[in-house]
Amino acid sequence: MISFDLELFKKLSFEIFNVDSPTGYTSKVIKLIESYIKELGYNYQIKNNGALEVSIKGNSSKLTALLQQ
């Protein structure tokens, strides 16, 4: 089970929400999240359409989330 670090969540959320990214221009925030993903050691891909796909092993292969531009 992954533990939830509320203080880290608050810190990352604050940083993400303060990135200048007007509607439709999300490349800066995608790059910031990409840096967090790299630091955590997860496998990821940036798709041709700019979506960030992260692979996180879990108990079920049926659950998927996609962060897309």
N, C-alpha and C positions, 0 to 999 in steps of 0.2 A: 504494500500500500504506500502510495506517495503521500508524504506529509505536506500540509498546506502552510506556507510561511506568509502570514498576513502582512507583515512589515515589508517583505520583498514584493508582494503583490501591490501594496500601496505605492512603493517606490517606482516600480516598473510602469504601473498605470499612470502615475503622475508624469513620467517621462514621455510615455506614448501619447497621452492626451495633450501634451504641450508641444508636439511637433507641428510645425506649420505645414498643413496639408489640406488645402481647400478641396471642396468636393471634386472628385475625379482625378486629383493629383496626389496619389498615395505612395509614390515611389520612396519618399524620404522615410515615411513610417514603416514601410516594408523593409527597407535597409536596416532601420533600427531594430526591428523585431528579428531580422535575420542575424544580427550580431548577438542577440540574446540566445537564439537557437544554437548558434555555433558554440557559444560559451557553455551551454548546457550539454553539448555533445550529441544532439539529436540529428538524424538524417533529414535532409530537406531538399527541395527543388524549387526554383523559381520558374514558373511555367511561362510559355510564350506570351500569354495575356497579362503577365505580371502577378499572377496569383502565387502565394507562398504556400507550398504543400509540405507539411511536416509529418514524419513517420515516428510514432511513439508506440512501442509495443504495449499491448494490454491484454486483458482476458478475452476480448471479443474482437473479431475482425470486421464486425458489422457496423462499428461506430466510426464515422469519418467527419472531419470538420475541414473547411476550406476558407482561408482568408484571401479574398480576391479584391483586385483593384476595381 
